[in-house]
Amino acid sequence: MIHDRHFTREQANELVGRLAALFSELTESRARLTDAEVREALSDAAPGNGGGDPGREVGEAFVSFRRALVELQEIGVVIRDLERGLVDFPSIRDGREVYLCWQRGEDEVAFWHELDTGFPGRRPLD
């Protein structure tokens, strides 16, 4: 077994709402970190006062991004694509380790795939 923790379909589905919220937070934080206007204002302000409001905004965005990422890791999912909100839940199916697969926008965990096939190998759970 590769993973220490395994999820049932029910356990994975209980986490879908929280995962969706965390991925929204990651997307928003990342946008604030890469906002060209904020970066320019930070660059202009940094020599005189450490960045002021733009510096605080970038700092808050970084803290928010990091907190959401740490929480995702603590949940025990395998993060595949931050932008798409794609994660795998290690699971046991028919006595072997597989991944239950979910991406932001899906109402529930309804797919699975072998460890080595990834997203293209997704198959319906039912």
N, C-alpha and C positions, 0 to 999 in steps of 0.2 A: 504494500500500500504506500502510495506517495503522500497522502494527506492524513493528518491525525484526526481531523474532525470531518464528519460526514453529515449531510442534511437529508431529511426526508422531503418529499414534495410538499407536504403540509408545512414543515418548518421553513422551507424556502419561501413559500407563498405568504407566510406570516411576516416575512421581512420585506416584501415587495414595496409597501408604502414607505418604509424607512429608507430603502435604497433609492427610490425615486426622489425623495427629499434630499438625500445626500448628493446625488448626482446633479440636482438643480443647484444646490449650494456650490458644488465644484465648478459648474459652468459659469455661474454668476461671479464667483471669486476670480476665476481665470480671466474672465472678460475685464474685470477691474484691474487685474495685474498687467494686462496687455493693452489697455486703453491708451492710444497714442497721445491724447490731450493730457491725461494724467501724467504720463511718463515725461512729456515735455515740460509740464509745470514743475514736476519734481526736479528735473535736471536744472531748470532755471532757478529754483528756490534753494536747492541743497547747499550751494556754497555759502549762503548767508545765514540760514537758520535751520539747517538739517532737513529741510523739505517741507516744513509746516504742514498745512492741510493735505497737500498731495502726498507727502511722506506718510502721514497718518493713514490716508486712504489705502495706499499700497501696503502698508504694514498690516492693516486690518484685513485686507483681502488675502494676504499671505497666511495670516493666522487662521482665517476661516477655511481656506483651501487645505491647509495642513491638518486641521482638526477633522474635517470631513474625510480626508484620505486615511487618517489614522483610524477613525471609526470604522470605515469600510474594511480595513485590514483586520481590526479586532473582531469584526463579525465573523470573519473566516472565509469570505468569498475570495475567488481568484478574479482580480480585476483584469479585464482583457482590453477594453477600450474606454477611456475616460470620456471622450467626446460623444460616443454613441451610448454610453451608459451600459456597457456590455459586461456582464459578469458570469462566472461559472460557480456553481455550488458543488463541491465534491460530494459524491453520493455513491451508494452501493445499489447496483441493479443486477439481478440474476447472479448474485455472488461475486461480482467484480466491480472494481472502482470505475466510475464514469463521472461525467459532469452533467448536472442539470443546468440548463442555459436560459438566461433571461436578459433582456435589454429594455432600457427605458422606453416607455410607451406601450409595453405589453401589460395586459391586466393581471396576468398570472404567469407562473413558471409552467410552461406547457411543452418544453422541448428538452431533449437530452442529446449528448453525443459522447463518443468514445474519447478517451484521453488524448489520442493523437490525431483526431480528425478536425477539431475546431468547429467554428461556426458553419463552414460549408457542409459539415457532416451532421448538422442538426436533424433530429427526427422527432416527430410528435410523441409525447408520453402516452397518449391514448391510442 
